[in-house]
Amino acid sequence: MSYRILARKYRPRSFADVIGQDHIVTALSRAIEKDRLGQAYLLVGPRGTGKTSTARILAKAVNCTQGPTGSPCLECEACHEIETGNDADVIEIDGASNNGVDDVRALRERVHYRPLRDRNKIYIIDEVQRLSGPAFDALLKTLEEPPDHALFLFATTDPHKIPDTIVSRCQVFEFRRLREVDIQAKLVDICAREGVEAPEDVLGAIARGCRGGLRDAESMLDQVLAVAEGAPTLDDLEMIAGLARPERWLDLFEAVAADDPAGVLGAIDRFLQRGGTERDFVQQGADALRDLLHIVLLGEDAIGVEPSPERRDRTLQLARSLGRDRLESMLGMLFALEGRMARAPLASRALLEWTLLRAARLGELVNTAATLQAMRTGEAPPGPALAARPQPQPPASAGTGGGSSAPAPPAAPPAAQAAAPVAQAPAAPPEPVPAPQAVPAPAPAPAPASQAAPASAPEAAATSLPALETLLEQVRVGRATLGALIDSLFKEGRVHEGGVELLLRMPDASSRAILEDPVSRKWLERLPDCPGPWTLRFEEPIQREDPVGDALREHFDAVEELP
């Protein structure tokens, strides 16, 4: 076979080629420049993030004929042999297949011999966590006091399986999952070198689906290029790698938001028919929900969430309709589903369908929970808008004379509040009232003057409910989650020249963090017609005695869970 897979062909050859691990590259390069290399390094991180490649680059940097240097020449004999794995002084060991105590004893006997040609003798042990306990014990003394010419490089994906006595004798470097933007840039570069055209949305889907592993992304690209007729498409990627198109998740979660069982079951069936497994569905669905949750919490410009222009409106509308509570609940249901599927693999599809059908009914459960919480605290159930809880207005028509006109003012406020609460609506009738009483002209003269003060005061109009409701409506439209949170906790509020004051019921810790977020406060202050900053006060909940509940909790050592 003459073909070399992309993961091997474009493997990093120098520190400059390593992407996404700048903290490690900088530390190792400076250690070489200052001649302060350690005796053993433990490289920790997920698969495909560059651990073994970095170990080989470090071996070249130490043994290069022009080194030690942070930039090996890649032309000398030592560099070539290390790249091909033929250097006698750079020994690569697979910890999975050479994990016995005898293998480590043989290594310990050879480590004291000086290198044949190179400057240092380097041992690279991949998957070091697979070594047995006696093997680690045999390695311990050599690792503590190695010869001056020896350097140990360990790579592992499970550092918790390595004894602390080994870890304490190594310098630990943690490799991070690569960012999607870095992986996509690497894939674009590979396609340019290979002379193939790949659409941006395909490369973006690969970058998201590989979960931060560059090697997985390169292998996935290799598969798609081998199968596609011409430029690869999302359909090719879906067929080969099981990565669902973004539209499929929009269709599914729109059906969940609308409580459409047929749509939910149809979306699941279409995903599984394309070759994906139930476990793939859970993993990719959790990623899609995470993107929607980031949009709800961080706004339309959420970091790392950039839907394509043709899907942007649908994505934003879906995030608003689901809201934070439902998205967090759905994520929790998917995480719990993974454990259930592991315990009952033969019922995976039934469990998946059952979970998503329950998720479709979360809207009703969230509303029910809010109602129960309101009943528990003794408050009125939260309504769709704050207009259902207006502030009591001082009576404007008190002291109006005339027996026949007395019943008229009480009938006016309900009509005025139902239509639009205009400032001091009952103040209008007193003007025609004095007209029939023309005989005692001097007496009614002061009455209009005294009634004119509250009707003409601009402060009364400024502090009335319509101005507050207008601002709150802007919050509901601009930031749906924040608006819904204020609605559910609202007690009373007012608008004054210095800003807006709201009295809210005491929220939980996560809700209070959202309300007190400086970015959200700044956004509220910049609302059109807002007179100034928003001040939020929280009402302490009333502690009611519950002797029966206290006795039950004490007897069963239980904790009460609020909905």
C-alpha positions as CSV (number, residue, x, y, z in Angstrom):
1,M,0.0,0.0,0.0
2,S,1.5,3.3,-1.1
3,Y,-1.3,5.5,0.3
4,R,-0.6,7.2,3.7
5,I,-3.6,8.2,5.7
6,L,-4.0,11.9,6.4
7,A,-3.4,11.5,10.2
8,R,0.1,10.1,9.5
9,K,0.8,12.3,6.4
10,Y,0.1,15.6,8.2
11,R,1.4,14.6,11.7
12,P,3.2,17.5,13.4
13,R,6.9,17.4,12.8
14,S,8.0,20.4,15.0
15,F,6.6,22.4,17.8
16,A,5.4,25.0,15.3
17,D,3.1,22.4,13.8
18,V,1.4,21.6,17.1
19,I,-2.0,23.4,17.3
20,G,-4.1,24.1,20.4
21,Q,-1.4,23.3,22.9
22,D,0.5,26.5,23.2
23,H,1.0,26.2,26.9
24,I,2.9,23.0,26.5
25,V,4.9,24.0,23.5
26,T,6.0,27.2,25.2
27,A,7.0,25.4,28.4
28,L,9.1,22.7,26.6
29,S,10.8,25.1,24.2
30,R,11.9,27.4,27.1
31,A,13.1,24.4,29.1
32,I,15.3,23.3,26.2
33,E,16.6,26.9,25.7
34,K,17.5,27.2,29.4
35,D,18.9,23.7,29.6
36,R,16.3,22.8,32.4
37,L,14.7,19.7,31.0
38,G,13.4,17.3,33.6
39,Q,14.1,13.6,33.9
40,A,10.5,12.4,33.3
41,Y,7.4,13.9,31.7
42,L,3.8,12.7,32.0
43,L,1.7,13.8,29.0
44,V,-2.0,13.6,29.9
45,G,-5.0,14.3,27.7
46,P,-7.8,12.8,25.5
47,R,-7.0,10.8,22.5
48,G,-5.9,12.5,19.3
49,T,-4.7,15.7,21.0
50,G,-0.9,15.3,20.2
51,K,0.6,13.5,23.1
52,T,2.8,11.0,21.3
53,S,3.6,13.5,18.5
54,T,4.8,16.0,21.1
55,A,7.0,13.3,22.7
56,R,8.6,12.5,19.3
57,I,9.1,16.2,18.6
58,L,10.8,16.6,22.0
59,A,13.1,13.6,21.2
60,K,14.1,15.3,18.0
61,A,14.6,18.7,19.7
62,V,17.0,17.0,22.2
63,N,18.9,14.8,19.8
64,C,19.0,17.0,16.7
65,T,22.6,17.5,15.5
66,Q,22.0,21.3,15.7
67,G,20.5,21.1,19.2
68,P,19.4,20.9,21.8
69,T,17.0,23.3,20.2
70,G,13.3,24.2,20.3
71,S,13.3,24.1,16.4
72,P,14.8,20.8,15.2
73,C,16.2,20.9,11.7
74,L,14.2,17.9,10.5
75,E,17.0,17.2,8.0
76,C,19.7,15.4,10.0
77,E,19.9,11.6,10.3
78,A,18.7,11.7,13.9
79,C,15.5,13.6,13.0
80,H,14.7,11.3,10.1
81,E,15.2,8.1,12.1
82,I,13.1,9.4,15.0
83,E,10.3,10.3,12.6
84,T,10.3,6.8,11.1
85,G,10.8,5.0,14.4
86,N,14.2,3.6,13.5
87,D,16.4,5.4,16.0
88,A,18.1,2.9,18.3
89,D,18.4,5.5,21.1
90,V,14.7,6.5,21.0
91,I,12.7,3.5,22.3
92,E,8.9,3.6,21.9
93,I,7.1,1.1,24.1
94,D,3.4,0.2,24.0
95,G,2.3,0.0,27.6
96,A,-0.7,-2.1,26.7
97,S,1.4,-5.0,25.3
98,N,4.6,-4.6,27.4
99,N,3.0,-4.2,30.8
100,G,4.6,-6.9,32.8
101,V,7.2,-6.7,35.5
102,D,9.7,-8.6,33.3
103,D,9.4,-6.0,30.5
104,V,10.2,-3.2,33.0
105,R,13.1,-5.1,34.5
106,A,14.6,-5.5,31.0
107,L,14.2,-1.7,30.4
108,R,15.8,-1.0,33.8
109,E,18.8,-3.0,32.9
110,R,19.3,-1.4,29.5
111,V,18.8,2.2,30.7
112,H,22.3,2.5,32.2
113,Y,24.0,1.9,28.8
114,R,25.0,5.1,27.1
115,P,23.3,6.0,23.8
116,L,25.0,4.6,20.6
117,R,24.9,7.9,18.6
118,D,22.5,10.4,20.0
119,R,22.9,12.8,22.8
120,N,20.3,11.2,25.0
121,K,18.6,7.9,25.3
122,I,14.8,8.5,25.4
123,Y,12.0,6.1,26.4
124,I,8.5,6.9,25.1
125,I,5.9,4.7,26.9
126,D,2.4,5.1,25.4
127,E,-0.7,4.1,27.3
128,V,1.5,3.9,30.5
129,Q,-1.6,3.4,32.6
130,R,-1.8,-0.2,31.3
131,L,1.3,-1.2,33.2
132,S,0.7,-3.6,36.1
133,G,1.3,-2.7,39.7
134,P,4.5,-4.7,40.0
135,A,5.7,-3.1,36.8
136,F,5.2,0.4,38.3
137,D,7.0,-0.7,41.4
138,A,10.0,-2.0,39.4
139,L,10.1,1.3,37.5
140,L,9.9,3.5,40.6
141,K,13.6,3.4,41.6
142,T,14.9,4.0,38.1
143,L,12.5,6.9,37.7
144,E,13.6,8.5,40.9
145,E,17.4,8.4,40.1
146,P,17.8,7.9,36.3
147,P,21.2,8.2,34.5
148,D,22.0,11.7,33.2
149,H,21.6,10.6,29.6
150,A,18.1,9.1,30.1
151,L,14.8,10.8,29.5
152,F,11.4,9.2,30.1
153,L,8.2,10.4,28.3
154,F,4.9,8.8,29.4
155,A,1.6,9.3,27.6
156,T,-1.8,8.4,29.0
157,T,-5.5,9.1,28.6
158,D,-6.3,7.9,32.2
159,P,-4.0,9.6,34.7
160,H,-6.0,8.5,37.6
161,K,-4.9,4.9,37.0
162,I,-1.2,5.8,37.5
163,P,0.1,5.5,41.1
164,D,0.8,8.8,42.9
165,T,4.4,7.7,43.5
166,I,5.0,7.7,39.7
167,V,3.2,10.9,39.1
168,S,5.1,12.7,41.8
169,R,8.4,12.0,40.0
170,C,7.2,13.4,36.7
171,Q,6.5,16.8,35.3
172,V,2.8,16.7,34.3
173,F,1.5,18.4,31.1
174,E,-2.2,18.3,30.4
175,F,-3.2,18.4,26.8
176,R,-6.5,20.1,26.1
177,R,-9.2,19.2,23.6
178,L,-8.7,21.3,20.5
179,R,-11.1,24.1,19.7
180,E,-13.4,23.6,16.8
181,V,-12.0,26.7,15.0
182,D,-8.5,25.3,15.2
183,I,-9.5,21.9,13.9
184,Q,-11.5,23.4,11.1
185,A,-8.5,25.5,10.1
186,K,-6.3,22.4,10.0
187,L,-8.8,20.6,7.9
188,V,-9.0,23.5,5.4
189,D,-5.2,23.4,5.2
190,I,-5.1,19.7,4.6
191,C,-7.8,20.0,1.8
192,A,-5.7,22.7,0.2
193,R,-2.6,20.6,0.2
194,E,-4.5,17.6,-1.1
195,G,-6.0,19.6,-3.9
196,V,-9.6,18.7,-3.0
197,E,-12.6,21.0,-2.4
198,A,-14.7,20.5,0.8
199,P,-17.6,22.8,1.7
200,E,-17.2,24.8,4.8
201,D,-20.3,23.3,6.5
202,V,-18.9,19.8,6.0
203,L,-15.6,20.7,7.6
204,G,-17.4,22.5,10.4
205,A,-19.6,19.4,11.1
206,I,-16.4,17.3,11.3
207,A,-14.8,19.7,13.6
208,R,-17.8,19.6,15.9
209,G,-18.2,15.8,15.7
210,C,-14.6,14.8,16.6
211,R,-15.0,16.2,20.1
212,G,-11.7,18.0,20.2
213,G,-9.5,15.2,18.8
214,L,-7.6,16.2,15.7
215,R,-6.7,12.6,14.7
216,D,-10.4,11.7,14.8
217,A,-11.2,14.7,12.5
218,E,-8.5,13.7,10.0
219,S,-9.7,10.1,10.0
220,M,-13.3,11.3,9.4
221,L,-12.2,13.5,6.6
222,D,-10.3,10.6,5.0
223,Q,-13.4,8.5,5.0
224,V,-15.6,11.2,3.5
225,L,-13.1,12.0,0.7
226,A,-12.9,8.3,-0.1
227,V,-16.7,7.9,-0.4
228,A,-17.8,11.2,-1.9
229,E,-18.3,11.6,-5.6
230,G,-16.8,15.0,-6.1
231,A,-17.1,17.5,-3.3
232,P,-18.2,15.8,0.0
233,T,-21.6,16.7,1.3
234,L,-23.4,16.6,4.7
235,D,-25.3,13.5,3.4
236,D,-22.0,11.7,2.8
237,L,-20.8,12.7,6.3
238,E,-24.1,11.5,7.8
239,M,-23.8,8.2,6.0
240,I,-20.2,7.5,6.8
241,A,-19.6,8.9,10.3
242,G,-23.2,9.0,11.6
243,L,-23.1,12.8,12.2
244,A,-26.7,14.0,11.8
245,R,-27.3,17.2,9.8
246,P,-28.1,20.2,11.9
247,E,-31.6,20.4,10.4
248,R,-32.4,17.1,11.9
249,W,-31.9,18.4,15.4
250,L,-34.0,21.5,14.6
251,D,-36.8,19.3,13.4
252,L,-36.6,17.1,16.5
253,F,-36.5,19.9,19.1
254,E,-39.2,21.9,17.3
255,A,-41.4,18.8,17.6
256,V,-40.4,18.5,21.3
257,A,-41.3,22.2,21.9
258,A,-44.7,21.7,20.2
259,D,-45.4,18.4,22.1
260,D,-45.8,16.6,18.7
261,P,-45.3,12.9,19.5
262,A,-45.5,11.9,15.8
263,G,-42.8,14.4,14.9
264,V,-40.5,13.2,17.8
265,L,-40.8,9.6,16.9
266,G,-40.3,10.3,13.2
267,A,-37.1,12.3,13.9
268,I,-35.7,9.4,16.0
269,D,-36.5,6.9,13.2
270,R,-34.9,9.0,10.5
271,F,-31.7,9.3,12.6
272,L,-31.4,5.6,13.3
273,Q,-32.2,4.7,9.7
274,R,-29.1,6.7,8.6
275,G,-26.9,4.3,10.6
276,G,-26.4,6.2,13.8
277,T,-26.8,4.3,17.1
278,E,-28.9,5.3,20.1
279,R,-25.7,6.3,22.0
280,D,-24.7,8.5,19.0
281,F,-28.1,10.1,19.2
282,V,-27.6,10.9,22.9
283,Q,-24.1,12.4,22.5
284,Q,-25.0,14.5,19.4
285,G,-28.4,15.5,20.9
286,A,-26.7,16.7,24.1
287,D,-24.3,18.9,22.0
288,A,-27.2,20.4,20.1
289,L,-29.1,21.2,23.4
290,R,-25.9,22.7,24.8
291,D,-25.7,25.1,21.8
292,L,-29.3,26.1,22.4
293,L,-28.7,26.6,26.1
294,H,-25.7,28.8,25.4
295,I,-27.9,31.0,23.1
296,V,-30.4,31.4,25.9
297,L,-27.8,32.2,28.6
298,L,-25.3,34.2,26.6
299,G,-27.4,35.8,23.9
300,E,-27.4,35.5,20.1
301,D,-23.6,35.9,20.0
302,A,-22.9,33.0,22.3
303,I,-19.3,31.9,22.1
304,G,-18.7,28.9,19.8
305,V,-22.3,28.8,18.6
306,E,-22.5,30.1,15.0
307,P,-25.5,28.7,13.1
308,S,-25.3,29.1,9.3
309,P,-27.4,32.0,7.9
310,E,-30.1,29.7,6.6
311,R,-30.6,28.1,10.0
312,R,-30.0,31.1,12.2
313,D,-33.6,32.3,12.5
314,R,-34.9,28.8,13.3
315,T,-32.2,28.2,15.9
316,L,-32.8,31.5,17.7
317,Q,-36.6,31.0,17.7
318,L,-36.2,27.5,19.0
319,A,-33.9,28.6,21.8
320,R,-36.5,31.3,22.9
321,S,-39.4,28.9,22.8
322,L,-37.8,26.2,24.9
323,G,-36.2,28.5,27.5
324,R,-33.6,27.8,30.1
325,D,-35.7,25.6,32.4
326,R,-36.7,23.1,29.7
327,L,-33.3,23.0,28.1
328,E,-31.6,22.2,31.4
329,S,-34.2,19.6,32.2
330,M,-33.8,17.9,28.8
331,L,-30.0,17.8,29.2
332,G,-30.4,16.1,32.5
333,M,-32.8,13.6,31.0
334,L,-30.3,12.7,28.2
335,F,-27.5,12.3,30.8
336,A,-29.7,9.9,32.8
337,L,-30.7,8.1,29.6
338,E,-27.1,7.1,28.9
339,G,-26.9,5.2,32.2
340,R,-30.2,3.5,31.6
341,M,-29.2,2.4,28.1
342,A,-25.9,0.9,29.6
343,R,-28.0,-1.2,32.0
344,A,-30.6,-2.3,29.4
345,P,-28.9,-2.2,26.0
346,L,-31.6,-4.3,24.3
347,A,-34.2,-1.6,25.2
348,S,-32.1,1.4,24.0
349,R,-34.6,2.5,21.4
350,A,-37.6,2.2,23.6
351,L,-35.8,4.2,26.4
352,L,-34.8,6.9,23.9
353,E,-38.3,7.3,22.6
354,W,-39.8,7.3,26.1
355,T,-37.3,9.9,27.3
356,L,-38.0,12.3,24.4
357,L,-41.7,11.9,24.7
358,R,-41.5,12.8,28.3
359,A,-39.3,15.8,27.3
360,A,-42.1,17.0,25.0
361,R,-44.4,17.3,28.0
362,L,-41.9,19.3,30.1
363,G,-43.7,22.6,29.2
364,E,-46.7,21.4,31.2
365,L,-44.5,20.2,34.1
366,V,-42.6,23.5,34.3
367,N,-45.9,25.4,34.5
368,T,-47.2,23.0,37.1
369,A,-44.1,23.3,39.2
370,A,-44.3,27.1,39.1
371,T,-47.9,27.0,40.3
372,L,-47.1,24.6,43.1
373,Q,-44.2,26.8,44.2
374,A,-46.5,29.8,44.2
375,M,-49.1,28.0,46.3
376,R,-46.3,26.8,48.7
377,T,-45.2,30.4,49.3
378,G,-48.7,31.7,49.6
379,E,-48.5,33.9,46.5
380,A,-50.8,34.1,43.5
381,P,-49.7,31.7,40.6
382,P,-47.5,33.4,38.2
383,G,-49.3,34.7,35.1
384,P,-48.1,35.3,31.6
385,A,-47.7,39.0,32.2
386,L,-47.1,41.3,35.1
387,A,-50.2,43.3,34.3
388,A,-52.2,40.7,36.3
389,R,-50.5,42.0,39.4
390,P,-50.8,45.9,39.2
391,Q,-49.9,48.1,42.1
392,P,-52.8,49.5,44.1
393,Q,-53.5,53.1,43.0
394,P,-54.6,55.8,45.5
395,P,-58.3,56.7,45.0
396,A,-58.5,59.9,42.9
397,S,-62.2,60.7,43.3
398,A,-62.5,60.6,47.1
399,G,-64.4,63.6,48.4
400,T,-66.4,64.2,45.2
401,G,-69.7,65.8,46.0
402,G,-73.2,64.9,44.6
403,G,-75.3,61.9,45.6
404,S,-76.3,60.9,42.1
405,S,-72.8,60.9,40.8
406,A,-71.2,58.9,43.6
407,P,-71.6,55.4,42.1
408,A,-69.9,56.5,38.8
409,P,-66.2,56.7,40.0
410,P,-66.1,53.0,41.4
411,A,-67.3,51.7,38.0
412,A,-64.6,53.5,36.0
413,P,-61.4,52.0,37.4
414,P,-62.1,48.3,36.3
415,A,-62.8,49.5,32.7
416,A,-59.8,51.7,32.7
417,Q,-57.6,48.9,34.0
418,A,-58.9,46.3,31.6
419,A,-58.3,48.5,28.5
420,A,-55.2,50.6,29.3
421,P,-54.4,52.0,32.7
422,V,-54.2,55.7,31.8
423,A,-52.9,57.9,34.6
424,Q,-55.6,58.6,37.2
425,A,-58.5,57.7,35.0
426,P,-61.1,58.4,37.7
427,A,-60.0,62.1,37.7
428,A,-61.9,62.8,34.5
429,P,-65.6,62.6,35.9
430,P,-65.2,65.3,38.6
431,E,-65.2,68.1,35.9
432,P,-68.9,67.5,34.8
433,V,-70.0,66.8,38.4
434,P,-69.8,70.5,39.5
435,A,-71.7,71.7,36.4
436,P,-75.2,70.8,37.6
437,Q,-74.4,72.5,41.0
438,A,-74.3,76.0,39.6
439,V,-76.3,77.5,42.5
440,P,-73.5,77.3,45.2
441,A,-71.0,78.8,42.8
442,P,-68.4,79.9,45.4
443,A,-68.3,76.4,47.1
444,P,-67.4,74.1,44.1
445,A,-64.7,76.6,42.8
446,P,-61.9,75.2,45.0
447,A,-62.8,71.6,44.2
448,P,-61.5,71.6,40.6
449,A,-58.3,73.3,41.7
450,S,-57.7,70.7,44.3
451,Q,-58.5,67.9,41.9
452,A,-56.3,69.3,39.2
453,A,-53.0,68.6,41.1
454,P,-52.9,64.8,40.9
455,A,-54.2,64.8,37.3
456,S,-51.6,67.2,36.0
457,A,-48.6,65.8,38.0
458,P,-46.1,64.2,35.6
459,E,-44.7,62.1,38.4
460,A,-48.0,60.2,38.7
461,A,-47.8,59.2,35.0
462,A,-44.1,58.3,35.3
463,T,-44.7,55.9,38.1
464,S,-47.8,54.2,36.8
465,L,-47.8,50.6,35.6
466,P,-47.9,51.2,31.8
467,A,-44.3,52.5,31.8
468,L,-43.1,49.6,33.9
469,E,-45.0,47.1,31.7
470,T,-43.5,48.6,28.6
471,L,-40.0,48.1,29.9
472,L,-40.8,44.6,31.0
473,E,-42.2,43.7,27.6
474,Q,-39.0,44.9,26.0
475,V,-37.1,42.5,28.4
476,R,-39.4,39.6,27.4
477,V,-38.7,40.2,23.7
478,G,-35.0,40.9,24.0
479,R,-34.0,38.3,26.6
480,A,-36.8,35.7,27.0
481,T,-35.2,33.8,29.8
482,L,-34.5,36.9,31.9
483,G,-38.1,38.2,31.2
484,A,-39.6,34.9,32.2
485,L,-37.6,34.8,35.4
486,I,-38.7,38.3,36.4
487,D,-42.3,37.4,35.6
488,S,-42.2,34.3,37.8
489,L,-40.7,36.2,40.8
490,F,-42.4,39.6,40.4
491,K,-44.0,41.1,43.5
492,E,-44.1,44.9,42.8
493,G,-42.2,47.5,41.0
494,R,-42.0,51.2,40.0
495,V,-40.3,53.5,37.6
496,H,-38.9,56.8,38.8
497,E,-36.6,59.4,37.6
498,G,-33.5,57.6,38.9
499,G,-34.3,54.2,37.3
500,V,-36.4,51.1,37.9
501,E,-37.0,49.3,41.2
502,L,-38.4,45.8,41.4
503,L,-39.3,43.7,44.4
504,L,-39.0,40.0,43.7
505,R,-39.5,36.8,45.6
506,M,-36.3,35.2,46.8
507,P,-34.8,33.1,43.8
508,D,-32.6,30.1,44.0
509,A,-28.8,30.5,43.6
510,S,-28.7,30.0,39.8
511,S,-31.6,32.3,39.1
512,R,-30.1,35.0,41.3
513,A,-26.8,34.7,39.4
514,I,-28.7,35.5,36.2
515,L,-30.5,38.4,37.8
516,E,-27.4,39.9,39.2
517,D,-25.2,39.4,36.2
518,P,-23.4,42.7,35.4
519,V,-23.9,42.2,31.6
520,S,-27.7,41.7,32.0
521,R,-27.9,44.8,34.3
522,K,-26.0,46.9,31.8
523,W,-28.3,45.7,29.0
524,L,-31.4,46.6,31.1
525,E,-30.1,50.1,31.7
526,R,-29.7,50.6,27.9
527,L,-33.3,49.7,27.1
528,P,-35.2,52.5,25.1
529,D,-36.9,55.0,27.4
530,C,-35.3,53.5,30.5
531,P,-34.6,56.3,33.0
532,G,-31.6,54.7,34.7
533,P,-30.2,51.5,36.3
534,W,-32.4,48.7,37.6
535,T,-32.5,48.0,41.3
536,L,-33.6,44.5,42.3
537,R,-34.7,43.7,45.9
538,F,-35.5,40.2,47.1
539,E,-38.2,39.4,49.6
540,E,-37.3,36.9,52.3
541,P,-39.6,33.9,52.1
542,I,-42.0,33.3,55.0
543,Q,-41.0,30.3,57.0
544,R,-44.1,28.4,57.9
545,E,-44.1,25.7,60.6
546,D,-44.4,22.2,59.3
547,P,-44.2,19.8,62.3
548,V,-45.4,16.8,60.4
549,G,-42.9,17.4,57.6
550,D,-40.1,18.1,60.0
551,A,-40.8,14.9,61.9
552,L,-40.8,12.8,58.7
553,R,-37.6,14.4,57.5
554,E,-35.9,13.8,60.8
555,H,-37.2,10.2,61.1
556,F,-36.1,9.2,57.6
557,D,-33.0,11.4,57.3
558,A,-34.6,12.9,54.2
559,V,-34.1,16.2,52.2
560,E,-37.2,18.0,50.8
561,E,-36.9,18.5,47.0
562,L,-38.8,21.6,45.8
563,P,-40.1,21.5,42.2
